[in-house]
Amino acid sequence: MAVAGLSAVCLSNIHPAHAFLARPALFAAIGGATKAPSGWQQFCVENAEECRPGADQARDVVLTPQLLQQLYQINKYVNDRVTWTSDPELYGKAERWTYPLDRGDCEDIVLLKRRLLAKAGWPQGSLLITTVEEPGANKGRHAVLTVRSDRGEMILDNQTPEILFWYETNYRYLSRQSATDPNVWVSFDADRPSPVAAPADR
């Protein structure tokens, strides 16, 4: 329902999208397997059908201006709809991952974005829940959605309406789902490559 309404919106200006797509395509260096977050494990107990690898799990996404616009629409829709609220306030426990209605924390918001994008046709292997460490003295933990495409990996975040490539954020990346199986989580290598110069106009 929500996806149908969102996908009906047309691009008003495709030039910024083409500039976005002209940026260098870089992928984060992934390390070895690591333990899945306890919240994901609990979520899968309650939503087993949401945690099975999809038939199109490994399909690559060719990012177009239209698909980029869809990412912006769904990211904005969920960010506007869900008011960040902590798990202790909502559920009386430190950690609980679930689909939100109008309130939820960062993991809940990521789950909803993942679900709406999957319903819109994005393969599950391109929608990877990712844990990060925020910058600053507190270094709090946070969750974002990594969206993989042929143009690189983009970050959908409830803390900003912007969609950034992974190397444009200030986060330290900790772990994320494997592109081949949502129940396999992998760590990140310590080194983060810097983007190369943007290609000339073609």
N, C-alpha and C positions, 0 to 999 in steps of 0.2 A: 504493500500500500504506500508506505513512505517512499520506497525506491521508485515506484512508478511515477509519483508526483515529482520527485527530484529529477529523474531522467528526462522528463518532458521539457525541462528548461534548456534553452538553446544558448550557445555561445554568443555573447554580445560583442566580444572583441577577441579575435584569435591571435593577434600579434603578440601579446604578452606570453601566451602559451607557446608559440613558436620560439620565443627567446628562451623560455624555460627549458624547452626540449633541446636547445642547442648547447646546453651546458655539458661539461665532460661526463661521460658515463663511468662512474667508479663504484666499486662494490667493497664493502667492509671485509677485512680479513677475519675469518672465522677460525676459532680454535677447536678444541675437542669437545666431546659430549660432557654435559654437566647435569646436575639434578634439576628437575622441573620444579618451579615454585609450588609450595604447598597449596596455594590458592587455586592453581590450575588443576592439581590432582583432585582437590575437593570438587571443583567445577565439573570435572569429567565423571566423577562418581554420580553426580546428579544429572548430567547431560551427556551421556555416553555417545549419543548419535552425533553430537557436535564435535567429538574428538577423534572420530575415525578419519584416516587419510581419504581425501576425495579422489574420485576417478580421474579428475584433471589436475591432480596435485602438482605435478611438475611442469605444467604447461607454462611457457613463457608468455608474458604480456607485452605486446607491442604498443607502447604508449603513444596515443594520439592526442591532439588538442581536445577532442570530445571526451576521452577517458580522463584526461587531466581535469577537465571541468567537472566531471562526475565526482572525482576525488574531492575537489573543493566543496561541492554541494553537500556531499554526505558528511564530510568533516565539519562543516559549518552547522548542518542540521543537528548533529548529535551534540556538538559543543553548546549550541543555543538551547537545546531541549533539556539537557541533563545538568543540574546544579551539583557541583562537587560537594560531596558530603562524606565524612569519614566512616569507615566500617564500624568503629565503636559507637558512633552516634546512631547509625542506622540499624545495626544488628547486635550491638552489645558484645562484639568480639573483635579481636585485633585484625583478623584477615578473613574476608569472604569475597569470592569472585562470583558475580551473577549478572544477569542482564538487568539494567536499570529501567525504571519507568521515568521518573522526573528527577531522581536524585541517585548519586552513586559516586564512587571514587574513581581514580584513574584507570584501574583494571576493568571496572565495569563499563566505563566509557569506551575503552579499547574493544571489549567484547562486542558491544553494540555496533561499532564501526565495522568490525570484522564481519559480523552477521549481515549487515545491510549491503556491504560490498559483495559478499558472496552471493546474496540473493540477486544482485545486479549483474552477476555473471563473472566476477573476478575469481580466478582459481584460488583454492585454499592455500596452495603453496606460495602464492604471492603476498599473502596477508599474514604477517608474522608478529605475534605478540612479543614485545621486547622490553626487557628491564634495563634501567639506566640509573646512574647516580647523578644527582643534580650538582651543579657547581656551588661554590660558596662554603662558608664555615660549617654549615649544618650537614652538607652532603647527604641529603635525604634521598631515599629510593623513590622511583617513579616508573610508570609504565607508559609506553607509546606503541603505536602500530607502525611497523616497517612494511612498506609496500614495494615489492620488487617488480622491476620492469626491465625492458631492454635498455632503458636510459639510466639505469642505476636504481638506488634504493632511496625512497622518500619516507619522511617521517610525518605521521599524523598525530597531533598532540593536542590535548584538551587545554593546554596553557597558552596556545596561540592559534589564530585563524590561518596563519601562513602554513604552507606546505614547504618544507625544506628538505634538501638532500641531507643524508645522514652526516656528512662531513661539515655541514653548515651549522649544526647545533653546537651547544656548549656542554653536552652531556658526555659522561664517560659510560660507554656501553658495557653492560655486564653479561647478559645472556639473552637468547631469543630462541624461538622455535626453529627447528630445521625445516627447510623448504620441502623435504620429502616426507616428513611425518610430523604432525603437530604435537605428538607426545614425546618426541626426541628434542631435547633442548641442548644448545651448544653455547660455548663461551666465545668471547671475542679475544683476538690477539691484542697484545698491549699496544703495538704500533698502529697508528692510523695514517694511511697514505694521504698526501695532499693532492688536491685536484690539479690536473694539468691545465694548460691554457685552453680557453674555449676555442673551438674550431672556427675558422673564418666562415663568413656567410657563403652558403652554397647556392 
